[in-house]
């Protein structure tokens, strides 16, 4: 399996397959990147992030940041940030979260990134999740050398059809 134009797509039968892919992604990632997550409401963006954080060793309750805009987790002396910008009315609100002061040497997952244009950290990887007739389709698009290296590792350990 090869990336085409820095993009790889997986066909996922159900939520369990989404979790399995997120766990494998966690296993090969270096925890120093930013992912933008795109998909309709209920597509599985938070499910993916929750499985990733669990695989990394998060023991605390992993909450959806839908109403808080951001949740942060310290796992093995590393910071992980999960943001959901769906309810953001003005991107300038992100200044109140201190987003411009955050250390880029951490891991960021940002849902609905289009709501925070010019205020959020640029993506190394864009994860697009959508429902289809057979379950979900999840695509990784790499936008940086970090992203390319991570997805290459993932494809070396994975099957395109996860079930």
C-alpha positions as CSV (number, residue, x, y, z in Angstrom):
1,X,0.0,0.0,0.0
2,X,1.4,3.4,-0.9
3,X,0.4,7.0,-0.4
4,X,-0.9,8.8,-3.4
5,X,-0.3,12.5,-3.4
6,X,0.5,12.4,0.3
7,X,-2.9,10.9,1.1
8,X,-4.0,7.4,2.3
9,X,-7.5,6.2,2.8
10,X,-8.9,3.5,5.0
11,X,-12.3,1.8,4.8
12,X,-13.6,1.3,8.3
13,X,-16.5,-1.1,9.0
14,X,-17.6,0.5,12.3
15,X,-16.6,2.3,15.4
16,X,-14.4,-0.6,16.5
17,X,-12.4,-0.3,13.3
18,X,-12.0,3.4,13.9
19,X,-10.7,2.7,17.4
20,X,-8.3,0.1,16.1
21,X,-6.8,2.5,13.5
22,X,-6.5,5.3,16.1
23,X,-4.6,2.8,18.4
24,X,-2.2,1.9,15.6
25,X,-1.7,5.6,14.8
26,X,-0.8,6.2,18.4
27,X,1.7,3.3,18.3
28,X,3.6,4.8,15.4
29,X,3.3,8.5,16.1
30,X,6.0,10.6,17.8
31,X,3.6,12.8,19.8
32,X,5.0,16.0,18.4
33,X,2.6,17.0,15.7
34,X,-0.7,18.7,14.9
35,X,-3.7,16.9,13.4
36,X,-6.7,18.7,12.0
37,X,-9.8,16.6,12.0
38,X,-12.6,17.1,9.5
39,X,-15.9,15.4,9.3
40,X,-19.6,15.9,9.9
41,X,-21.1,15.8,13.4
42,X,-21.0,12.3,14.7
43,X,-18.5,11.1,12.1
44,X,-16.1,9.8,14.7
45,X,-13.5,12.5,15.2
46,X,-13.7,12.5,19.0
47,X,-13.9,8.7,19.0
48,X,-10.6,8.6,17.1
49,X,-8.9,11.1,19.5
50,X,-10.2,9.3,22.6
51,X,-8.8,5.9,21.3
52,X,-5.5,7.6,20.5
53,X,-5.2,9.0,24.0
54,X,-6.2,5.7,25.7
55,X,-3.5,3.9,23.6
56,X,-0.9,6.5,24.7
57,X,-1.7,5.7,28.3
58,X,-4.3,8.3,29.4
59,X,-6.0,7.0,32.6
60,X,-8.3,9.9,33.2
61,X,-11.8,10.5,31.8
62,X,-11.4,11.7,28.2
63,X,-14.1,14.3,27.6
64,X,-15.4,15.8,24.4
65,X,-14.2,19.4,24.2
66,X,-17.4,20.5,22.4
67,X,-18.5,22.9,25.1
68,X,-15.1,23.7,26.7
69,X,-13.3,24.3,23.3
70,X,-10.2,22.5,24.7
71,X,-9.3,19.6,26.9
72,X,-5.7,18.9,27.8
73,X,-4.0,15.7,29.1
74,X,-0.6,15.0,30.6
75,X,0.6,11.5,29.6
76,X,4.1,10.4,30.5
77,X,5.4,13.9,30.8
78,X,3.9,14.9,27.4
79,X,1.1,17.4,26.8
80,X,-1.8,16.5,24.5
81,X,-4.4,19.0,23.5
82,X,-7.8,18.2,22.0
83,X,-9.8,21.1,20.6
84,X,-13.3,21.3,19.2
85,X,-13.9,24.6,17.5
86,X,-17.4,23.9,16.2
87,X,-19.1,26.3,18.7
88,X,-16.4,29.0,18.3
89,X,-18.1,32.2,17.3
90,X,-15.0,34.3,16.7
91,X,-11.5,32.9,16.1
92,X,-10.1,35.6,18.4
93,X,-11.6,33.7,21.3
94,X,-8.7,31.3,20.9
95,X,-6.4,34.0,22.3
96,X,-8.2,33.5,25.7
97,X,-7.1,29.9,25.6
98,X,-3.5,31.0,25.1
99,X,-3.2,29.0,21.9
100,X,-0.5,31.3,20.5
101,X,1.6,30.6,23.6
102,X,1.4,26.9,23.5
103,X,4.5,24.9,22.9
104,X,4.5,23.4,19.4
105,X,6.5,20.4,20.8
106,X,3.3,18.8,22.0
107,X,0.5,16.9,20.4
108,X,-2.6,18.7,19.1
109,X,-5.9,17.4,17.7
110,X,-8.1,20.2,16.4
111,X,-11.7,19.4,15.3
112,X,-13.4,21.9,13.0
113,X,-10.1,23.7,12.2
114,X,-11.8,26.0,9.6
115,X,-13.5,27.8,12.5
116,X,-10.0,28.9,13.7
117,X,-8.3,29.9,10.6
118,X,-5.2,32.1,11.1
119,X,-5.2,31.4,14.9
120,X,-4.5,27.7,15.1
121,X,-1.3,25.7,14.7
122,X,-0.8,24.5,11.1
123,X,-1.5,20.8,10.5
124,X,1.1,18.1,9.9
125,X,-1.7,15.7,9.1
126,X,-5.4,16.3,8.2
127,X,-7.7,13.4,9.2
128,X,-11.0,13.4,7.2
129,X,-13.7,11.1,8.5
130,X,-17.0,10.5,6.6
131,X,-19.8,8.1,6.7
132,X,-20.4,5.9,3.7
133,X,-22.7,3.0,2.9
134,X,-20.3,0.5,4.3
135,X,-19.3,2.3,7.5
136,X,-16.7,5.1,7.6
137,X,-13.9,6.2,5.3
138,X,-10.9,7.8,7.0
139,X,-8.2,9.6,5.1
140,X,-4.9,10.9,6.3
141,X,-3.4,13.7,4.2
142,X,0.1,14.7,5.1
143,X,1.2,18.3,5.0
144,X,4.7,18.2,6.5
145,X,7.8,15.9,6.7
146,X,6.6,14.9,10.3
147,X,3.2,13.9,8.9
148,X,4.7,12.0,6.0
149,X,7.0,10.0,8.3
150,X,4.2,9.1,10.7
151,X,1.8,7.9,7.9
152,X,4.6,5.9,6.3
153,X,5.1,4.1,9.6
154,X,1.4,3.5,9.9
155,X,1.1,2.1,6.4
156,X,4.0,-0.3,7.1
157,X,2.0,-1.8,10.0
158,X,-1.5,-1.7,8.6
159,X,-4.0,-3.2,6.2
160,X,-6.0,-0.8,4.1
161,X,-9.3,-2.5,5.1
162,X,-9.5,-2.6,8.8
163,X,-12.4,-4.4,10.2
